[in-house]
Amino acid sequence: MVAPLAERIRPQQLEDYISQLHLVGPNGSLTQQIAKGIIPSLILWGPPGTGKTTLAQIISQESKRPFYTLSAINSGVKDIRDVIEKAKQSGGLFTSKNPILFIDEIHRFSKSQQDSLLAAVEKGWITLIGATTENPSFEVIPALLSRCQVYTLNAFNKEDLETLLHRAMQTDVILQRKKINLAETEALLRLSGGDGRKLLNLFELVVNASDEDEILFTNDRVLELVQQNTVLYDKTGEQHYDIVSAFIKSIRGSDPNGAVYWLARMIEGGEDVKFIARRMLILSSEDIGNANPTAFIMANNTFQAVATIGYPESRIILSQCAVYLATSPKSNASYQAIGKAQQIVKQTGDLSVPIHLRNAPTPLMKELGYGEEYKYSHDYANNFAEQEFLPEAIAGSAIYEPGNNTRENSTREFLKNRWKDKYGY
């Protein structure tokens, strides 16, 4: 049986690894650690198809360590203990070459399964490398997370994906026997969504579907074949993030019909109810925000409830929340504000805190005037005293712009009454 293209061209050494230069480039943090032979337990966090498994294997090969692997989908506590016992026998307590245990989709491990790893990591029997597409702060227990370094992998950009395509054609023995013409690649790159594995699967799909001497890649041909071979839903496969995206965009677009339909697709596909609830919790702040602050409370309570109740009853709670969020007024003003503020920080650096806003815990600081001219708002009429709260270099900058909805229009009037024309409200 022929292995998939993504497996056939999987890089075997660091110099062949594509992307993630912040980790494995010449000055990358992992590059330096591999060179020193000091590999900590770590969590690789990033979207699907960004090379997490490949990177774990390369780390093992470059550091010349035994490599054990488990999948969180089909491994239990017994499997973990068996592998740890083997790793203890092949490694040792007094060597830096302790074996690597790679756990794919570690976020799917239960608390008891993660607990079973603690002693082995802490005592150095293994070096743990976990791969996850979920935020490890939510999905990895604190005791284990505190013993691991977290490294973030980014989705492949256009240049990375094109490099991957050309490397496949140049190095794969099967593709070398075929005449391939990449006339158009926009559809391939767009459908991949920055997922290298998905790109190679789509590429191989088009190649295998052609009986002609020359395989011509056009956008229309790619789209036609993809539509013919679309699967319903696979929470570990290619459509996972497409359907999640459709769900979120339906809520953002105030369509409860689309929201509930895509919710049903995820539920029928066996999606983790906490994953769905977490996405709605993020959306409630990012896309609704202060247009309806109750949406955040609703989403947070939904997350807590489904974690307690579980499936199948939780589907009702998820549906109620999805409908509520879809029919709420929308505002991304807070999302835009923090983005703008972060951009200002990147451009202006560490601007000094105005002296009247500084803390003065020591006599010397008081002598220097720290906090001296600060106006305590509650000492003034309407609990407000006009003063500058931004560094001098960016004084008067309007970072938060209220959205155009009933509640934030009221907020706009409040700010206008307070600040007059200072911020242009």
C-alpha positions as CSV (number, residue, x, y, z in Angstrom):
1,M,0.0,0.0,0.0
2,V,1.4,3.4,-1.0
3,A,1.8,5.9,1.8
4,P,0.1,9.3,1.3
5,L,2.2,12.0,-0.3
6,A,2.5,14.0,3.0
7,E,4.1,11.0,4.6
8,R,6.4,10.1,1.6
9,I,8.1,13.6,1.7
10,R,8.1,14.1,5.4
11,P,11.4,15.9,6.2
12,Q,14.0,13.8,8.1
13,Q,16.4,16.6,9.2
14,L,16.1,20.1,10.4
15,E,17.6,21.7,7.3
16,D,14.7,20.3,5.2
17,Y,12.0,21.6,7.5
18,I,9.8,24.3,6.0
19,S,8.6,27.4,7.9
20,Q,8.6,28.1,11.7
21,L,11.9,30.0,11.4
22,H,11.3,31.6,14.8
23,L,11.8,28.1,16.2
24,V,14.1,26.3,13.8
25,G,15.8,29.0,11.8
26,P,19.5,29.8,12.3
27,N,18.7,31.8,15.5
28,G,15.6,29.8,16.4
29,S,15.1,28.9,20.1
30,L,14.7,25.2,19.3
31,T,17.7,25.2,16.9
32,Q,19.9,26.4,19.7
33,Q,18.6,23.9,22.2
34,I,19.0,21.0,19.7
35,A,22.6,22.1,19.0
36,K,23.3,22.1,22.8
37,G,21.6,18.7,23.2
38,I,19.4,20.2,26.0
39,I,15.8,19.4,25.1
40,P,13.1,20.4,27.7
41,S,9.7,18.8,27.8
42,L,7.6,21.0,25.5
43,I,4.1,21.6,24.0
44,L,3.9,22.3,20.3
45,W,0.8,24.4,19.8
46,G,-0.5,25.3,16.3
47,P,-3.0,24.7,13.6
48,P,-3.3,21.4,11.7
49,G,-0.6,20.6,9.1
50,T,2.1,22.9,10.4
51,G,4.6,20.2,11.1
52,K,4.2,19.4,14.8
53,T,4.7,15.7,14.4
54,T,7.5,16.1,11.9
55,L,9.3,18.6,14.3
56,A,9.1,16.1,17.2
57,Q,10.6,13.3,15.1
58,I,13.4,15.6,13.9
59,I,14.2,16.7,17.4
60,S,14.5,13.0,18.4
61,Q,16.8,12.2,15.4
62,E,19.0,15.3,15.8
63,S,19.4,14.7,19.5
64,K,19.9,10.9,19.0
65,R,17.2,10.0,21.5
66,P,14.8,7.0,21.5
67,F,11.4,8.0,20.2
68,Y,8.0,6.8,21.5
69,T,4.7,8.0,20.3
70,L,1.1,7.8,21.5
71,S,-2.1,9.2,20.1
72,A,-4.5,10.7,22.6
73,I,-7.4,9.4,20.5
74,N,-6.8,5.7,21.2
75,S,-4.4,5.6,24.2
76,G,-5.4,5.1,27.8
77,V,-3.5,5.3,31.1
78,K,-2.3,1.7,30.7
79,D,-0.7,2.5,27.4
80,I,1.0,5.6,28.9
81,R,2.4,3.5,31.7
82,D,3.7,0.8,29.4
83,V,5.5,3.3,27.2
84,I,7.0,5.1,30.2
85,E,8.3,1.8,31.5
86,K,9.9,1.0,28.2
87,A,11.4,4.5,28.1
88,K,12.9,4.1,31.6
89,Q,14.6,0.9,30.4
90,S,16.0,2.5,27.2
91,G,17.1,5.7,28.9
92,G,18.4,6.2,32.4
93,L,18.1,8.4,35.4
94,F,21.6,9.9,35.0
95,T,21.8,10.8,31.3
96,S,20.6,13.8,29.3
97,K,19.7,11.4,26.5
98,N,16.4,10.4,28.1
99,P,13.8,9.1,25.5
100,I,11.3,11.4,23.9
101,L,7.6,10.5,24.3
102,F,5.5,12.3,21.7
103,I,1.8,12.6,22.3
104,D,-0.3,13.7,19.4
105,E,-3.5,15.7,20.2
106,I,-2.6,15.9,23.9
107,H,-5.5,18.2,24.5
108,R,-7.8,15.1,24.1
109,F,-6.2,13.4,27.1
110,S,-8.3,13.4,30.3
111,K,-7.0,14.8,33.6
112,S,-6.2,11.3,34.8
113,Q,-4.3,10.5,31.7
114,Q,-2.3,13.7,32.0
115,D,-1.7,13.1,35.7
116,S,-0.1,9.8,34.7
117,L,2.7,11.7,32.9
118,L,3.7,13.9,35.8
119,A,6.1,11.7,37.6
120,A,7.9,10.6,34.4
121,V,8.4,14.2,33.3
122,E,9.4,15.5,36.7
123,K,11.9,12.7,37.4
124,G,13.4,12.9,33.9
125,W,12.4,9.4,32.8
126,I,11.1,10.9,29.5
127,T,11.2,14.2,27.7
128,L,7.6,14.9,26.8
129,I,6.6,16.5,23.5
130,G,2.9,17.1,23.2
131,A,1.2,18.4,20.0
132,T,-2.1,20.3,20.2
133,T,-4.3,22.5,18.1
134,E,-6.0,23.9,21.2
135,N,-4.7,26.5,23.6
136,P,-2.7,24.5,26.1
137,S,-3.7,27.0,28.9
138,F,-7.2,25.5,28.7
139,E,-6.5,21.9,27.7
140,V,-3.3,20.9,29.6
141,I,-3.5,20.6,33.4
142,P,-1.5,23.3,35.2
143,A,0.8,20.8,36.9
144,L,1.9,19.3,33.6
145,L,1.9,22.7,31.8
146,S,4.3,24.2,34.4
147,R,6.8,21.5,33.6
148,C,6.8,22.2,29.8
149,Q,7.9,25.0,27.5
150,V,5.1,26.0,25.1
151,Y,6.1,26.8,21.5
152,T,3.7,28.2,19.0
153,L,3.7,27.1,15.3
154,N,2.1,29.3,12.7
155,A,0.0,28.4,9.7
156,F,2.0,28.1,6.5
157,N,2.1,31.3,4.4
158,K,1.9,31.4,0.6
159,E,5.6,31.1,0.1
160,D,5.8,28.1,2.5
161,L,3.0,26.3,0.6
162,E,4.5,26.9,-2.8
163,T,7.9,25.6,-1.5
164,L,6.1,22.5,-0.3
165,L,4.5,21.9,-3.7
166,H,7.7,22.2,-5.6
167,R,9.6,20.1,-3.1
168,A,7.0,17.4,-3.5
169,M,7.4,17.4,-7.3
170,Q,11.2,17.4,-7.1
171,T,11.7,14.7,-4.4
172,D,8.8,12.3,-4.5
173,V,9.7,9.3,-6.7
174,I,6.0,8.8,-7.8
175,L,5.5,12.4,-8.8
176,Q,8.8,12.5,-10.6
177,R,7.4,10.1,-13.2
178,K,4.6,12.4,-14.0
179,K,4.4,15.6,-16.1
180,I,2.8,18.2,-13.9
181,N,1.9,21.7,-15.0
182,L,1.0,24.1,-12.2
183,A,-0.8,26.6,-14.4
184,E,-2.9,27.9,-11.5
185,T,-2.4,27.3,-7.8
186,E,-4.7,29.9,-6.2
187,A,-7.5,27.4,-5.5
188,L,-5.0,24.9,-4.0
189,L,-3.4,27.4,-1.7
190,R,-6.7,29.0,-0.7
191,L,-8.4,25.6,0.1
192,S,-5.4,24.5,2.1
193,G,-5.9,27.3,4.6
194,G,-2.3,27.3,5.6
195,D,-2.4,23.5,6.3
196,G,0.6,21.8,4.7
197,R,-0.9,18.3,5.0
198,K,-4.2,19.4,3.5
199,L,-2.3,21.1,0.6
200,L,-0.5,17.9,-0.2
201,N,-3.7,15.8,0.1
202,L,-5.5,18.1,-2.4
203,F,-2.5,18.1,-4.7
204,E,-2.3,14.3,-4.7
205,L,-6.1,14.1,-5.2
206,V,-5.8,16.0,-8.5
207,V,-2.8,14.0,-9.6
208,N,-4.5,10.7,-9.0
209,A,-7.7,11.7,-10.7
210,S,-6.0,12.4,-14.0
211,D,-5.4,9.8,-16.7
212,E,-3.7,12.2,-19.1
213,D,0.0,12.3,-19.9
214,E,0.2,15.9,-18.7
215,I,-1.6,16.8,-15.4
216,L,-2.8,20.4,-15.7
217,F,-3.6,22.2,-12.5
218,T,-6.2,24.9,-12.9
219,N,-8.4,26.5,-10.3
220,D,-11.6,25.2,-11.9
221,R,-10.2,21.6,-12.0
222,V,-9.2,21.7,-8.3
223,L,-12.5,23.1,-7.2
224,E,-14.4,20.5,-9.2
225,L,-12.5,17.6,-7.7
226,V,-12.7,18.9,-4.2
227,Q,-16.5,19.2,-4.3
228,Q,-16.8,15.7,-5.6
229,N,-14.7,14.3,-2.7
230,T,-15.9,16.4,0.2
231,V,-16.6,14.4,3.4
232,L,-19.4,15.4,5.8
233,Y,-17.3,16.2,8.9
234,D,-14.2,14.8,10.5
235,K,-13.2,16.4,13.8
236,T,-9.6,15.4,13.2
237,G,-9.6,15.9,9.4
238,E,-9.6,18.6,6.7
239,Q,-13.1,20.1,7.1
240,H,-12.9,20.6,10.8
241,Y,-11.9,24.2,10.7
242,D,-13.9,25.0,7.6
243,I,-17.1,24.1,9.4
244,V,-16.1,25.8,12.6
245,S,-15.4,28.9,10.5
246,A,-18.9,28.7,8.9
247,F,-20.5,28.4,12.3
248,I,-18.7,31.5,13.7
249,K,-19.4,33.5,10.6
250,S,-23.1,32.6,10.7
251,I,-23.3,33.9,14.3
252,R,-21.3,37.0,13.4
253,G,-23.6,37.5,10.4
254,S,-26.7,37.4,12.7
255,D,-28.1,34.2,11.0
256,P,-29.4,31.8,13.7
257,N,-30.4,29.3,10.9
258,G,-26.9,29.0,9.6
259,A,-25.5,28.9,13.2
260,V,-27.7,26.0,14.3
261,Y,-27.1,24.1,11.1
262,W,-23.3,24.2,11.4
263,L,-23.7,23.5,15.1
264,A,-25.6,20.3,14.2
265,R,-22.9,19.3,11.7
266,M,-20.3,19.5,14.4
267,I,-22.4,17.7,17.0
268,E,-23.3,14.9,14.5
269,G,-19.5,14.6,13.7
270,G,-18.7,14.0,17.4
271,E,-17.1,17.4,18.1
272,D,-16.0,18.1,21.7
273,V,-18.8,20.3,23.2
274,K,-16.3,22.3,25.1
275,F,-14.5,23.2,21.9
276,I,-17.8,24.6,20.5
277,A,-18.6,26.5,23.7
278,R,-15.1,28.0,23.8
279,R,-15.4,29.3,20.3
280,M,-18.7,31.0,21.2
281,L,-17.1,32.5,24.4
282,I,-14.4,34.1,22.3
283,L,-17.0,35.4,19.7
284,S,-19.2,36.9,22.4
285,S,-16.4,39.3,23.3
286,E,-14.8,39.7,19.8
287,D,-18.0,40.2,17.8
288,I,-20.6,41.3,20.3
289,G,-18.7,42.9,23.1
290,N,-20.3,45.9,24.7
291,A,-23.2,46.0,22.3
292,N,-24.6,43.4,24.6
293,P,-22.3,42.5,27.5
294,T,-24.8,39.8,28.7
295,A,-23.7,37.8,25.7
296,F,-20.3,37.2,27.3
297,I,-22.0,36.0,30.5
298,M,-24.3,33.8,28.5
299,A,-21.4,32.2,26.6
300,N,-19.3,31.8,29.8
301,N,-22.2,30.1,31.6
302,T,-22.7,27.9,28.5
303,F,-19.1,26.8,28.7
304,Q,-19.4,25.9,32.3
305,A,-22.7,24.1,31.8
306,V,-21.6,21.9,28.9
307,A,-18.4,21.0,30.8
308,T,-20.6,19.8,33.7
309,I,-23.5,18.2,31.8
310,G,-21.9,16.6,28.7
311,Y,-23.5,15.1,25.7
312,P,-26.3,14.7,24.6
313,E,-28.1,17.2,26.7
314,S,-25.5,19.9,26.2
315,R,-26.6,20.2,22.6
316,I,-29.7,22.1,23.8
317,I,-27.6,24.5,25.8
318,L,-25.2,25.1,22.8
319,S,-28.2,25.7,20.5
320,Q,-29.7,28.2,22.9
321,C,-26.5,30.1,23.2
322,A,-25.8,30.1,19.4
323,V,-29.2,31.5,18.7
324,Y,-28.8,34.1,21.4
325,L,-25.4,35.2,20.1
326,A,-26.6,35.3,16.5
327,T,-29.6,37.5,17.4
328,S,-27.6,39.9,19.5
329,P,-26.4,43.3,18.3
330,K,-22.8,43.2,17.1
331,S,-19.7,45.3,17.8
332,N,-16.1,44.6,17.4
333,A,-15.0,47.9,19.0
334,S,-13.2,46.3,21.9
335,Y,-11.4,43.9,19.6
336,Q,-10.4,46.8,17.4
337,A,-9.3,48.9,20.4
338,I,-6.8,46.3,21.8
339,G,-5.4,45.7,18.3
340,K,-4.9,49.4,17.8
341,A,-3.4,49.8,21.3
342,Q,-0.9,46.9,20.6
343,Q,0.1,48.5,17.3
344,I,0.8,51.8,19.1
345,V,2.9,50.0,21.7
346,K,4.9,48.2,18.9
347,Q,5.5,51.6,17.1
348,T,6.3,53.7,20.2
349,G,7.9,51.2,22.5
350,D,8.1,51.6,26.3
351,L,6.8,55.2,26.8
352,S,7.2,56.5,30.3
353,V,4.2,56.5,32.6
354,P,3.1,60.2,33.3
355,I,4.5,61.2,36.6
356,H,1.1,62.0,38.1
357,L,0.0,58.4,37.5
358,R,3.0,56.8,39.0
359,N,2.9,54.9,42.3
360,A,4.8,56.4,45.2
361,P,5.5,53.7,47.8
362,T,8.7,55.2,49.1
363,P,9.7,58.6,50.5
364,L,12.1,59.2,47.7
365,M,9.5,58.6,45.1
366,K,7.2,61.1,46.9
367,E,10.1,63.7,46.9
368,L,10.4,63.2,43.2
369,G,6.8,64.1,42.7
370,Y,5.4,60.7,41.9
371,G,1.6,60.8,41.9
372,E,1.6,64.4,43.3
373,E,-0.7,66.0,40.7
374,Y,-3.0,63.0,40.4
375,K,-6.7,63.9,40.7
376,Y,-8.7,61.3,42.6
377,S,-11.9,61.1,40.5
378,H,-14.2,60.5,43.4
379,D,-13.3,63.9,45.0
380,Y,-14.8,65.7,42.0
381,A,-18.3,66.3,40.7
382,N,-19.8,63.4,38.9
383,N,-16.8,61.3,40.0
384,F,-14.7,62.8,37.2
385,A,-11.7,65.0,36.9
386,E,-10.2,65.7,33.5
387,Q,-6.5,64.7,33.3
388,E,-4.2,62.9,30.9
389,F,-4.0,59.1,31.2
390,L,-1.7,58.4,28.2
391,P,2.0,59.0,27.8
392,E,2.9,62.5,26.5
393,A,4.0,61.2,23.1
394,I,0.5,59.8,22.3
395,A,-1.6,62.2,24.4
396,G,-5.1,62.6,23.1
397,S,-5.1,59.4,20.9
398,A,-8.5,57.9,20.5
399,I,-7.9,54.2,20.7
400,Y,-11.4,53.0,21.6
401,E,-14.2,53.9,19.1
402,P,-17.6,52.9,20.3
403,G,-19.7,50.8,17.8
404,N,-22.8,52.0,16.2
405,N,-25.5,50.3,18.3
406,T,-27.9,51.3,21.0
407,R,-25.7,50.6,24.0
408,E,-22.4,51.9,22.6
409,N,-24.1,55.0,21.2
410,S,-25.0,55.6,24.9
411,T,-21.4,55.0,25.8
412,R,-20.4,57.5,23.1
413,E,-22.6,60.2,24.6
414,F,-21.2,59.4,28.1
415,L,-17.6,59.9,26.8
416,K,-18.5,63.0,24.8
417,N,-20.0,64.6,27.9
418,R,-16.8,63.7,29.9
419,W,-14.1,64.5,27.4
420,K,-15.8,67.1,25.2
421,D,-13.8,67.3,22.0
422,K,-10.6,65.8,23.2
423,Y,-11.0,62.3,21.6
424,G,-13.4,63.3,18.9
425,Y,-16.4,61.4,20.2
